[in-house]
Amino acid sequence: MVDPATCDVLNGIVTPKSPGVNRSLKDNHYKDFEPRVGLAWAPWSSRKLLLRVGGGIYHGRDAFSQNSASGQQPPFDIRPVVNQPSFSSLTPYDPATPQPPAALLVLEKSYPSPQSYQYSLGIQYELMHNTSLEVNYVGSHQIHLGRNRNINQVPASAQLGVANFVNNTDPVTGNPCDPAIPACIDPTTVRPFLGFDFINVNERAATSRYNSLQVFFNRQMSHGLQFQAAYTYSRNIATTANRDSEGRARPMQDASHPEREKAVADQDIPHSLVFNYVWQLPFFNKSTGFKRALLDGWQVNGISTFRSGRPVDVCLPNDNAGLADDPSVVCEHPDITGNPILGRSQRTISHFFNTDAFTAPALGTFGNGGRNVVRGSGINNWDLSIFKVTNIPWFGRHSGWNAAESAKIEFRAELFNVWNHTQFGDPGGTFGDPDFGVITGLGINPREIQFGLRLEF
C-alpha cells in the first residue's frame, strides 16, 4: 500500500473524486429481492385445528454511523498510533519529522445488505371457547452480517517478538523487551501494510443461525379474565459479535482465522417464559351509589418474566498474543483447561462461574477458548399494575343547563419488580481482574412504584 520509493502513505487511498470510484465508495446493490409466502390450512370442518407455514427474505439497513467513517480517513484526517511510549519521549508535534503510523477505519467495497431468510411451521388448536394453544418452529439464517477485521494484523511469525515488545517495555527507561526472550520486534516494522497501524475493515462476511421451539397459550378476555403465556426454547449461533460499527466494536481476535469466531451469539437466550394477565375484578359491579363508586371498576394487570442469562465473553487484560492492539477493544481469549460452568447450587455472586478453568496462554499465542463460553444471571421479574376506573355521569351539568356529558377518573398504581427480587447483573469477564467471575451490579432495578391519576372526558 505504501510506495517504498516515495514513502507516500496515501498511495492506494481513494476518495469519491478519484477516477472510477463510486461516489459512495461502495458498490450499488439493485437485487435485494424480498419475496414472502405463507399458507394457512384448517383440515377439520370445526376449524379448531389450524396449520401454518411461511417464509420470506428480509434485508437490513445501514445506520449513518456506519458510513461516517469514510470521512475520517487520510487525507482528511490522520490518526497516529504510538505503542508503549514513555512520558519523556513525547514531544510537540513537528510535521517535518517522521510521524507514527496512522490507523484506518474503512468499509468493505462490495458491502452487501444484511440478508435474513426467515421461516416457520406451526400448529394452533382451540382447546375451548376463547382459548387456544400454539406450537411453532421458528428459524432464520442470516448472511452478510457485519464484522470488524484488522487486515494489517501482525504476522503469526512475529507475534512472540511483538508480545515481548508491547508487554515488557520498561515504563521508566523505555528499554524494550525481556532479554530472556530471543525475539524483540517493533510491530510497525512487520505489519503487512507498512506505514499504517491497524486497518479495520467493517465487512459483510459473517453469518448466524437461529432455531427455536415456541409455545403460546392464549385465553382471550372472557368473564373479565385474560391470560397469555409464551415459552421459547432457542439456539442462536453466529460467527460475529454482530456490530456493524466503524468504531471497531468487538473486532475478531485473529484476522487470519475468522472461522474461530463461531459461537453462541450475544443475543442467545436458551429459555424464555413470559406470562401476562388482566383481571377485571367482578366484585361490587351491581352495587349503587357511594359503594359502587368506591369498590367497583378495579382491574389487576401483570407481566411475569423468567429468562436465562446472557452469554459473557472472557477476555485477557493484556495483549498476550502480540497483536500490538488495544486489549480493551480486541478480546483475546485465555486457555480453557476445565469446565467453566458451575452447577446452580455452586454459584454465588462472588464466584458465579469456575474461574479456575481458565489459564493464560503462552506469550505470543492465542488461547484455545472461544467467545461467550459462560453465562450471566437470568431474570425472575414480576411487574404489576392496579387500575381503578370511576365514572362521573353528572360531569358537565350545571343548574338550569344539562350538557349530557359524562367522564371518568382513572387511578393507577404501577409496581415494577413488585416482589423486590434481586436481579443480578453479569459477572466480570476479564481474566485476572479482581472482579473476574464476580457480580458487582444489578440487571434490573429494585422495586419501583409510581402512581397516576387521569381525568377523561
HELIX and SHEET records of a PDB file:
HELIX    1   1 PHE A   64  SER A   68  1                                   5    
HELIX    2   2 ALA A   69  GLY A   71  5                                   3    
HELIX    3   3 PHE A   87  SER A   89  5                                   3    
HELIX    4   4 ALA A  156  ALA A  158  5                                   3    
HELIX    5   5 GLN A  159  ASN A  167  1                                   9    
HELIX    6   6 PRO A  187  THR A  189  5                                   3    
HELIX    7   7 PRO A  258  GLU A  261  5                                   4    
HELIX    8   8 GLY A  289  LEU A  295  1                                   7    
HELIX    9   9 ARG A  344  GLN A  346  5                                   3    
HELIX   10  10 THR A  355  ALA A  357  5                                   3    
SHEET    1   A 6 ARG A  36  TRP A  41  0                                        
SHEET    2   A 6 LEU A  49  HIS A  59 -1                                        
SHEET    3   A 6 GLN A 115  MET A 128 -1                                        
SHEET    4   A 6 THR A 131  ASN A 150 -1                                        
SHEET    5   A 6 PHE A 196  SER A 222 -1                                        
SHEET    6   A 6 ALA A 102  LEU A 107  1                                        
SHEET    1   B 7 ARG A  36  TRP A  41  0                                        
SHEET    2   B 7 LEU A  49  HIS A  59 -1                                        
SHEET    3   B 7 GLN A 115  MET A 128 -1                                        
SHEET    4   B 7 THR A 131  ASN A 150 -1                                        
SHEET    5   B 7 PHE A 196  SER A 222 -1                                        
SHEET    6   B 7 LEU A 225  ALA A 238 -1                                        
SHEET    7   B 7 ALA A 263  VAL A 264 -1                                        
SHEET    1   C11 ARG A  36  TRP A  41  0                                        
SHEET    2   C11 LEU A  49  HIS A  59 -1                                        
SHEET    3   C11 GLN A 115  MET A 128 -1                                        
SHEET    4   C11 THR A 131  ASN A 150 -1                                        
SHEET    5   C11 PHE A 196  SER A 222 -1                                        
SHEET    6   C11 LEU A 225  ALA A 238 -1                                        
SHEET    7   C11 HIS A 271  GLN A 280 -1                                        
SHEET    8   C11 TRP A 298  ARG A 307 -1                                        
SHEET    9   C11 ILE A 379  ILE A 392 -1                                        
SHEET   10   C11 ALA A 407  PHE A 416 -1                                        
SHEET   11   C11 GLU A 448  GLU A 456 -1                                        
SHEET    1   D 2 PRO A 311  VAL A 312  0                                        
SHEET    2   D 2 VAL A 374  ARG A 375 -1                                        
SHEET    1   E 2 ASP A 335  ILE A 336  0                                        
SHEET    2   E 2 PHE A 358  THR A 359 -1                                        
SHEET    1   F 2 ARG A 397  HIS A 398  0                                        
SHEET    2   F 2 TRP A 401  ASN A 402 -1                                        
SHEET    1   G 2 GLN A 423  PHE A 424  0                                        
SHEET    2   G 2 LEU A 442  ILE A 444 -1                                        
END                                                                             
